[in-house]
């Protein structure tokens, strides 16, 4: 096997909580040498102080979110800390930060100043609202971005209280956009010989996910609302009731719809004018789903999953996290792995020749300060 794709790339992370660290985590998994710069006076990244804690006192969340990184304890407000950081930047390829816009400028460590030291620097700035615009100065957390982006207006059951997506989706997607943009900027640097500033934010990351909703609103003027587990344009495509709970089904193509009808013992639904095609089934979903659940509620979930899978109809269980971690498919593919005593969630990027790193869990605060503070040779842009 060859080294990971980003082996030899040096990254400085000035990150806190989620977007910056998750972005740098992708780069670290891909082989980059990521040095996480943390303020010792504040105890480092705030995630270090979140429960649950491991037996060694380290945060379980931090140990997973910051794997494959090194930790440098450095006070960027001090003259000495600034100088060390500048020396490190001169020998690095990438800076990732998710501080509030203007903070790095206040420290005299913003992109224009750092680019003078290293013209080839790729600088990823992740924030709530972006580096400019009327909201840029505001604090921005995932739940605000979910609300403002429209995601919370389409999540949950109709007529119920607002609900956010269960994971901090705008944080995570912003981080993924940042990592993708970073890799693209490194490729552009090979071509053009210079680095650049990358501006990604939670707000726009959330809006970018609303592909179906934009199609509906721009196409018809209809304002989308929450649909529970149902799909925006297809039916049946949702969680349906069984005798002992719920399972998911997606019989959207004509072939799957016909197989679904036969499996449920109602081939006559295929001739029902209300259900003749996918748009018709979606339009009459409030009539279709009660008919479906009148049948599916008579047998347990396992029965329907086995029956529908045998018929070639897409379906699946709704698993709890204890079931996810024991899932035989994930086990067979080796998705979860152990960094010492810390169980890690795998990286879904699978390379045939340059696999992602599986080195170590998140470091202790300042664990690598002595080695990380030594400035590497200055980088050239080309």
C-alpha positions in Angstrom: 0.0 0.0 0.0 1.1 3.6 -0.7 1.1 6.4 1.9 -2.2 8.2 2.5 -3.2 10.8 -0.1 -2.2 13.9 1.9 1.1 12.5 3.4 3.6 15.3 3.5 1.0 18.1 3.8 1.4 20.2 7.0 -1.7 21.7 8.6 -2.1 24.1 11.6 -5.5 23.9 13.2 -6.8 26.7 15.4 -10.1 25.0 16.1 -12.8 24.8 18.7 -15.9 22.6 19.1 -16.9 21.1 15.8 -16.5 22.8 12.3 -12.7 23.5 12.4 -11.7 20.3 14.2 -14.0 18.1 12.0 -12.5 19.7 8.9 -8.9 19.1 10.1 -9.9 15.6 11.2 -10.6 14.8 7.5 -7.2 16.1 6.5 -5.5 14.1 9.3 -7.3 10.9 8.3 -6.1 11.5 4.7 -2.5 11.6 5.9 -1.8 15.3 6.6 0.3 16.1 9.7 -2.2 18.2 11.7 -0.9 20.3 14.6 -3.8 21.4 16.8 -2.9 24.8 18.3 -4.6 25.2 21.7 -4.6 27.9 24.4 -3.2 26.4 27.6 -4.8 29.2 29.7 -8.3 28.2 28.7 -7.7 24.5 29.0 -7.6 24.0 25.2 -10.5 23.1 22.9 -13.8 23.4 24.7 -14.7 19.8 23.6 -12.0 18.6 26.1 -14.4 19.6 28.9 -17.4 17.7 27.6 -18.6 14.4 29.2 -18.4 11.5 29.1 -14.8 11.1 30.2 -12.4 8.2 29.7 -10.6 6.5 32.7 -7.6 8.7 32.0 -9.7 11.8 32.5 -9.8 12.8 28.7 -13.1 13.6 27.0 -14.4 10.7 25.0 -15.8 13.2 22.4 -12.4 14.9 22.0 -10.6 11.6 21.7 -12.6 10.8 18.6 -13.0 14.2 17.0 -9.3 14.9 17.2 -7.7 11.6 16.3 -4.5 11.5 14.2 -3.6 15.0 15.3 -0.8 16.5 17.4 -1.4 19.1 20.2 0.6 22.2 20.6 -0.1 24.4 23.7 0.4 27.9 22.5 -0.9 31.3 23.6 -1.6 33.2 20.4 -2.2 36.4 22.4 1.5 36.5 23.6 4.3 37.9 21.5 6.2 34.6 21.8 3.2 32.6 20.8 2.6 34.7 17.7 6.2 34.4 16.7 6.1 30.6 17.0 2.9 30.4 15.1 4.3 32.6 12.3 7.4 30.4 12.0 5.2 27.3 11.8 3.0 28.9 9.1 6.1 29.6 7.0 6.7 25.8 6.9 3.1 24.7 6.6 0.6 24.2 3.7 -2.7 24.8 5.4 -4.3 26.7 8.3 -7.8 25.7 9.4 -9.6 28.0 11.9 -13.2 28.4 13.0 -12.9 31.5 15.3 -15.4 34.4 14.9 -14.5 36.5 11.9 -12.0 39.2 12.9 -10.5 37.3 15.7 -7.4 36.2 13.8 -7.0 39.8 12.5 -7.1 41.0 16.0 -4.2 38.6 16.7 -2.3 39.9 13.6 -2.5 36.3 12.3 -5.2 36.7 9.6 -4.8 35.4 6.0 -3.3 38.6 4.4 -0.5 38.8 7.0 0.2 35.0 6.9 0.2 34.9 3.1 3.0 37.5 3.1 5.1 34.9 5.0 3.9 32.0 2.9 2.3 32.8 -0.5 1.5 29.2 -1.0 -0.7 29.0 2.2 -4.2 27.6 1.9 -6.2 29.2 4.7 -9.6 27.7 5.5 -11.9 30.0 7.6 -15.0 28.3 8.9 -17.6 30.4 10.7 -21.3 30.7 11.4 -22.3 33.2 8.7 -19.2 33.8 6.6 -16.3 36.3 6.6 -18.4 39.2 5.3 -22.1 40.2 5.0 -24.4 41.8 7.6 -24.4 38.6 9.8 -20.7 38.0 9.8 -20.1 39.6 13.2 -22.8 37.6 15.0 -22.1 34.4 17.0 -23.2 31.4 14.9 -23.9 27.9 16.3 -25.3 24.9 14.5 -28.9 25.4 15.8 -29.0 29.0 14.6 -27.8 27.9 11.2 -30.3 25.1 11.1 -33.0 27.6 11.9 -32.0 30.3 9.6 -31.2 28.0 6.7 -34.7 26.6 6.6 -33.7 23.1 7.7 -35.8 23.3 10.9 -38.8 24.5 8.9 -38.9 21.1 7.1 -37.8 18.8 9.9 -40.2 17.1 12.2 -43.9 16.3 12.0 -46.5 18.7 10.5 -48.1 20.9 13.1 -45.6 20.0 15.8 -42.9 22.1 17.6 -39.7 23.0 15.6 -37.1 20.1 15.5 -33.5 20.3 14.5 -31.6 17.5 12.7 -30.3 15.1 15.3 -26.7 15.7 14.5 -25.0 19.2 14.2 -25.5 18.9 10.4 -24.5 22.4 9.4 -21.3 22.2 11.5 -20.4 18.8 9.9 -21.3 19.7 6.3 -19.4 23.1 6.6 -16.4 21.1 7.7 -16.7 18.7 4.8 -17.0 21.6 2.4 -13.9 23.1 4.0 -11.9 19.9 3.6 -13.0 19.4 0.0 -12.2 23.1 -0.8 -8.8 22.7 0.9 -7.8 19.7 -1.2 -9.0 21.5 -4.4 -7.0 24.6 -3.4 -3.9 22.5 -2.9 -4.4 21.1 -6.4 -4.9 24.7 -7.8 -1.6 25.6 -6.0 0.2 22.9 -8.0 -1.2 24.5 -11.1 -1.0 28.2 -10.3 1.8 28.4 -7.8 -0.1 30.2 -5.0 -2.4 29.6 -2.1 -5.7 31.2 -1.3 -8.4 32.0 1.3 -11.3 29.6 1.6 -14.5 31.0 3.3 -17.1 28.4 4.4 -19.9 28.9 6.8 -22.6 26.9 8.6 -25.5 29.0 7.2 -24.7 28.4 3.5 -23.8 24.8 4.2 -27.3 24.3 5.5 -29.0 26.1 2.6 -26.9 24.1 0.1 -28.5 20.8 1.3 -32.0 21.9 0.3 -32.0 20.6 -3.2 -35.5 19.2 -3.3 -36.9 22.2 -1.4 -35.3 24.7 -3.8 -36.7 22.7 -6.8 -40.2 22.9 -5.3 -40.1 26.5 -4.3 -38.3 27.9 -7.4 -40.4 25.6 -9.7 -43.9 26.2 -8.3 -43.7 28.9 -5.6 -44.8 26.4 -2.9 -43.2 26.8 0.4 -42.1 23.4 1.7 -43.0 22.3 5.2 -42.2 19.4 7.5 -43.1 15.9 6.3 -41.9 13.7 9.1 -40.0 10.8 7.6 -41.7 11.1 4.2 -39.9 12.2 1.1 -40.4 15.5 -0.7 -41.4 14.0 -4.0 -41.7 10.2 -3.7 -44.1 7.7 -2.1 -44.0 5.4 -0.4 -40.7 6.5 0.9 -40.8 6.8 4.7 -41.1 5.0 8.0 -44.2 2.8 8.2 -45.8 1.1 11.1 -45.3 -2.6 11.9 -46.8 -4.6 14.7 -43.8 -3.9 17.0 -42.6 -0.5 15.8 -41.5 1.1 12.5 -39.3 0.3 9.6 -38.4 2.2 6.4 -39.4 1.5 2.9 -38.7 3.2 -0.5 -40.8 1.8 -3.3 -40.4 4.7 -5.7 -39.7 3.1 -9.1 -42.4 1.3 -11.0 -40.7 -2.0 -10.6 -40.3 -1.6 -6.9 -43.9 -0.3 -6.5 -45.2 -3.4 -8.3 -43.1 -5.7 -6.1 -44.2 -3.8 -3.0 -47.9 -4.3 -3.9 -47.5 -8.0 -4.5 -45.5 -8.5 -1.3 -48.2 -6.8 0.7 -50.9 -8.9 -1.0 -52.5 -6.0 -2.8 -51.7 -6.3 -6.5 -54.9 -4.3 -7.3 -53.1 -1.1 -6.1 -51.2 -1.2 -9.3 -54.4 -0.4 -11.2 -55.6 2.3 -8.9 -55.6 5.6 -10.7 -54.5 7.4 -7.6 -51.2 5.4 -7.5 -50.5 5.0 -11.2 -47.1 6.7 -11.0 -44.7 8.2 -8.4 -46.1 11.8 -8.7 -49.7 10.5 -8.3 -48.7 8.3 -5.3 -47.0 11.3 -3.6 -50.0 13.5 -4.3 -52.3 10.9 -2.7 -49.9 10.0 0.1 -52.4 10.7 2.8 -54.6 8.1 1.3 -51.9 5.6 0.4 -50.0 5.4 3.7 -53.0 4.4 5.8 -53.7 1.6 3.3 -50.1 0.4 3.5 -50.0 0.6 7.4 -53.3 -1.3 7.7 -51.4 -4.2 6.2 -47.9 -3.7 7.7 -49.3 -3.3 11.2 -50.4 -6.9 11.2 -46.8 -8.3 11.3 -43.5 -7.4 13.1 -40.8 -5.4 11.5 -38.5 -8.4 11.0 -41.2 -10.1 8.9 -41.6 -7.2 6.6 -37.9 -6.5 6.2 -37.3 -10.2 5.3 -40.4 -10.3 2.9 -39.6 -7.0 1.2 -35.9 -7.7 0.8 -36.7 -11.0 -0.8 -39.0 -9.2 -3.2 -36.2 -6.7 -4.1 -38.0 -3.7 -2.4 -35.6 -1.3 -0.6 -36.3 -1.3 3.1 -34.5 -1.3 6.4 -34.7 -1.3 10.2 -34.5 1.9 12.3 -31.5 1.1 14.5 -30.5 2.5 17.8 -26.8 3.3 18.3 -26.1 0.1 20.2 -27.5 -1.8 17.2 -25.5 0.4 14.8 -22.2 -0.4 16.5 -23.0 -4.1 16.4 -24.3 -4.1 12.8 -22.9 -7.2 11.0 -22.3 -5.3 7.8 -20.2 -2.6 9.5 -18.4 -5.2 11.4 -17.6 -7.2 8.2 -16.2 -4.0 6.6 -14.2 -3.1 9.6 -15.7 0.3 9.9 -15.1 0.7 13.7 -11.5 0.5 14.9 -9.7 0.9 18.2 -7.1 3.5 19.0 -5.7 2.0 22.2 -8.8 1.7 24.4 -10.8 4.3 22.4 -13.3 2.9 19.9 -13.3 5.1 16.8 -16.0 5.7 14.2 -14.4 4.9 10.9 -13.9 7.3 7.9 -16.2 6.4 5.1 -13.6 7.3 2.4 -12.1 4.0 1.2 -9.1 4.1 -1.1 -7.9 1.1 -3.0 -4.2 2.0 -2.8 -3.8 4.9 -0.3 -5.9 4.1 2.8 -6.8 6.7 5.4 -4.8 6.7 8.6 -5.7 4.8 11.7 -3.0 6.0 14.1 -4.0 7.3 17.5 -6.8 9.0 19.5 -7.0 12.7 20.2 -3.9 13.9 22.0 -3.6 15.3 25.5 -3.4 19.1 25.7 0.2 20.1 24.7 1.2 16.5 24.3 3.3 17.4 21.3 4.4 20.9 22.2 8.1 20.2 22.2 8.2 18.6 18.8 5.4 20.7 17.2 6.9 24.1 18.1 10.0 23.4 16.1 9.5 25.4 12.9 9.9 23.2 9.7 11.6 24.5 6.6 9.8 27.2 4.8 7.4 26.0 2.1 7.5 27.1 -1.5 4.3 27.8 -3.3 5.1 25.8 -6.5 
